[in-house]
């Protein structure tokens, strides 16, 4: 802890995770506060790995309104525990501790879903206000046209409905932001105090000045091929294994026209099977050009690959929630091939951003890839609609709404 606490209003943002949206969102919040003359100081309490990145990014800015704190090893371990009950109570307790430690008036969870149980039980934060981003609401999916087809989904949504109902009754929770623009109306209609749920735009990553080194992967892709690009943390849930199986099913007349780039860290739990499927694909479909970059790639590398590709892939397996992949694709004017389920499927359909298929069926996914290549990828995206979709989804607007929710009395 610094010896001198900054004067004025104090806020806390807690995020123990390393992968996914939170790292990018923390940068948006930090840069917004550092670039404005704000009447508050925000304490970002983060994992040690993220702390190093943010500290480097913060150097050279007006940092007096942004303070960084790295979680202690025990705190980080408990907050990211495999048991959702343990991690939920650990996050609630850790937030309470840091609110008291820095004398803050309000705290924000970037993943409010994970503390829904302690909040549903009525636990507060020593009189401080709480808010956060509800990242994965799914109870309203039948109203979006996505019906529950598995008993696990019925149980999941029944549990969520009960937690949401009780969580919104907790007086400590002032605002529950959500990236799902369809959920606030549902919450207002079905839950007491459902008006606490407010839509916040999922921020599109701003354009990047790409260096020649960051273009290295994109430059290696052979010409005269339709380039398919999948990026992010490569997990089974995000469809990387289903994609490899689908590519194996492509007819030879299509396979020799395809280049595929997979960029992102492969989840350790599936690494062995991922490698086996890659080897099998190489043997059975030698005409497909495939490149795997098994590491976290930079924003510049992503930007270069997005510009070079023809289709962005998000073959998620009945995935719940939003995805930054959709924003990257829409901003670049590239069609997205993704699931015909949930928020992603509804947004792609409503805004004509690509093609949706049943990604949990490898044959259906293969047919979707073939359909786009044979018919020309340009016809699968409405460019004016895509640009309108991303126009107000800016990091600045996202950050402003987060801090507005924190400062709400």
N, C-alpha and C positions, 0 to 999 in steps of 0.2 A: 504493500500500500504506500502511495506517496505520502510524504509527511504533511503536506498542505492540501487540504481538500479545496477544490474550486468553489468560489462563492456562487450564490444564486440557486435557481431551481436545478434539481438533480434527478436524473432518470437512469434506469438500468435496462439493458437488453441482454438477455441470457441465451446463449446458443452453444451447447456442448458438442454438437455434431461437426464432422469435418467434410463429408461428402454432400453433393447435391446443392440445392438452392441456397441454403443458409450462408455459405461463404460469399456468394455474389451479393446477396441481400445485405450482409454486414458492410460490404464495400459501399453499396449505395447509401446506407444510413450514415456511414462515416464521412463520405465525401460531401453529402448534403449538409451535414452539420458543420464540417470544417470550412465549407465555402460560403456559409451564410453567417450573419451576425445574429445568432440565436440567443434567446433569453434563458438558456438552460445549458447544462453540461450533461452529456450522456456517457455512461460507463458501459462499455462493451465487455461482457464477461464471456470468454470464449475458450475453446480448447487450445492447449499450448501450440499445436501445429499452426492453427489459424492465427494465433497471436503474432507469430513471427511474420507471416505474410502481411497482416494488417499494419504492423509496426513499420515495415518497409514501405508500404503504400502511403502511410501517414506522414512520413518524413518529408519535410519541405512545405507542408501545408500549415494553415493556422490551426494547430492542434490543441490549443488551450481549451476548446469546447468538447474535445473527444478524449476520453481516458480509456486505456486498455488494461484489462486484468486477465491473466491466465488462470484457469481453474487449477486447483491442486489435483494431483494424480488420483487421489481417492474420490474427489468430487466428480472428476471426469469419468472415472470407472463406473460409479454408481449411476450417474446421469445417462450413461449409454449402455446400461445393463440390458441383457437380452430379455429379461422379464419386464414387460411393460408396466407392471404394478410397481416394481422396485424403481425403475427409471422415472416413472411419473412422480412418485413421492420424493425421490431424490431431487428432481428438478424443482418441485415446489419448495422443498426445504432450502435448497441452494439459493433460489431466488429470494426467499425471505431473509436468508443470512446476509446476502450482499446488499439488499435494500437497507437493512439496518446498519451494515458496516459503513456504507458511504453516505448514509443519511438521505436517501432518495425518497421521493414522494410517490413514484409509480414505477412499475416494472412491466416489461414486454417479453413474452415468449414467442420466438419465431416459429415454434411448433406447438401451438396451443393444444392440439389433439393429444399430445403425450401427457398433459397434466389435467385432462378432463375428469379423471377419477377423483383426485384430491379436491378439485374445485366442486365437483358434484356432491362431495361429502360436506361441503360448506366451509372448507378450510380457507382462511384468509392469509393476509401477509402483514400482521401487526398494524392494521389500520391503513396500509398503503393500497393504492389502486393497482389493479392488474388488467392487462389486456394481452392480446396476442393474435396470431394468424391461425385460423382453423383451416388446415391444409387439405384434409381429406374427408369432407362431408360426402356421404353417399346415400343417406336415407331418402333423398328426393329423386334418385335416379329413375325409378319407374315413371315419374312425371316427365322425365326427359326422353322417354322412349326406350330406356334400357331396363329390361326386366331381369329380376333375379332368377338365375337358372341353376344355382347350386345352394345346397342347404347351408354351407358356410357363409354365404352372402346374406341369407335370412337372419342367421344368428348375429353376424357382424352388425347389420343395420338395426336390429332390435336393441342390441347393446348400446350402439351409438345414440339411438333415439332416447333411451332412458338417461344416458349421461348428459346429452345436450339439454334435456328438459330440466334436470336438476342443476347443471352448471350455470345456466342462464338465470337461475334464481339466486345465485350467490352474489351478494351485494358488492363483494370485492372486485368482481369482474365487471368492468364498465363497458368495454367494447370487445366484440369478437369479430375481427376482420376475416374475410374469406376471399380467396382467389376465384371462387365460383360465382359468376354473376347471377346464376339462377337460384342460388340457395337463400339469399336474404328474404325474398318474397315468400318462400316456403316456410322459413323459420318464423316470420311474422304471423303467418296464418296458423301455424301448428303449435307454437310454444308461447307460453306466458313469458314476457320480456324478450320475445323473439326479435324485437326491433333493435336489440343490442348487436345483432349480426349485420355487418356493413360490408359491402363489396369493395375490395381494393384491387387495382389493376396489377396483374402479374407483369413485372417490368421487363421490357425487351432490352437486351444488352446493347449498349450504344456501339456504333461503328468503331472499328479498331484500325489504327495505322499499322499495317502488316509489314514486318521486316522481311528481307530476302530469306533469312534463316527460317522464319516462321512459314514461308511458302514452300519449304523443302518437300514436305509430303505431297502437297497438291501438285507440285511440278513433276512428281514421279509418275503420276497417273497417265497411262497411255492415251493418245488422242483417239477420236472416232469411236468412243465408247459412251454408253449411258452410265453415268456415275451415280451410284447409290451410296448414301452416307449415313452411318449410324454412329452416334457419339454419346458421351456421358458415362456414368458408372455402369458398366456392362454386367447386368444381372439376369438371372432367368426370368424374373418378373417383368423385365423390360424387353424380353423377347429375343435376346441374342441367340439362344439355342434354337428357337423356332425359326429364326431367320436362316441360320445355317442349314437347317433341314429343308426349308423352302427353296433355297438356292440349288440344292441337290436335285430338286424336282423340275427345274426349268428345262424346257426343250432345248436341244442343241442349237436350233436356229435363233434362239434368244440368248443363250448362254455366251455365245461368242461375241455378243454386242455389249456385255455387261462388265463394269468395273465396280468393285465394292470396297469401301474403306470403313473399317471399324476402329474408332479412336476413343480410348478411355480405359481406365483400369478395370481389368476383368475381376469380378468377385471371386475371392479365393475358393469359396465353396463349390464353384462350378468350373474351376480352372482345368481340371483334368478332363472333364467331359467336353469342355470348349475346345481344348487342344485336339481331342480325338475326332470331333466333328469337323474341325478345320482340315485335318489330315484326310479324312474320308472325302470331303468336298474336293480337295486337290486331286485325289485319285479319280473320282467319278465325274468331275466337271473340270477338266484341265483347261477348258477354254475361258473360264471365268477368271478375270484378274482380281485377286484379293490381297488387300494389305491390312494388317492388324498392327495398331500402335497401342500396346498394352501399358499405358501410363496416363496420368492426368495431363492432358494437353492444354496449352495456353489459349487465351482468348484470341490471340493473333492467329494461331494455327487453326482454330475453329473457324475464324472468319475467312481465312484463305480457302479452307476446304468447302465451306458453305458456298462461296462464290464459284468454286470449280465444279461442284456437284450439280446433278440434274434433278435428283429426288432426295429428300431428307426422309429417313426411316425412323419410325417410332412404333415398332411392332409389339406394343405392350400387351400383356396378358390379363385382360379385364382389370386394368390399372385404375385406381381411384385417385382423382385429383387432377391438378394442372401439371403442365410440363413446360419448362423453358425451351425445349426443343421446338415446340410450336411457334414460339416467338422468334427464335433465330430463323426458322424457315420462312415465316411470313414477312419478316423485315427484308430478307434477301429475295423475296419473290419466287421462292422455290416450293413446289408442291410437296405436301407431306403425305406419306403412306402410313396410316395408323389404324388403331382399333375402332370398330363401330360400336363402341360402348362408352357410357359415362360422359363426363365433361368433355374429354378430348374429342370423342366422336361427334358430340353435339356442336361444339365450336367449329370443327372442320366443316360440318354440314351446313350450319347456319351462315358461315362466312365464305364458303366455297374456297377452302384452303388446301384441298387435296382429295385423296381417295381414302375411304374407310372400308375395312374388311374385317372378317372374323380372324384376328391374328392368332388366336389360340389353336387354329387349324392350319397346319403347315401347307396343306394343299390350297386352301383359300388364299393364304398369303402369297404362295407361288403364282396363283392365277392373277392376283392383283398386280404383282411385279410385271408379269407377262403382258397384262392388259395395258399398263402404262407405257411400256416400251414399244409395243406393237402400234399403239394408237397415237403415240407422241405425248410426251409429258406436259407440254405447254398447255394442252387443253384441260388439264386437271386443276388449274388454279385461276381464280378471277383476280387479276393483278390490282385493279382499283379497290376491290373489296379487301384484299390482303393489306394494302397500304393504309386503308381506313381503320382496319382492325388494330394495327400497331401504333397508330398516330398518337393516341393519348396514353399508351402504356409505356410511360417513360420512368426511368429510375427516380427522377426528381418528384414526380407525382406520387409514386409509391412511397418514397421516404416522407414526403410531406404528410400523407395520410397516416402513416405509422406514428409520427410524432404528434399529430393532431389528436389521435386516440389516446396517447399517453398523457397529454396535457389536459384532457377533458375532465373537468371537476365532477 
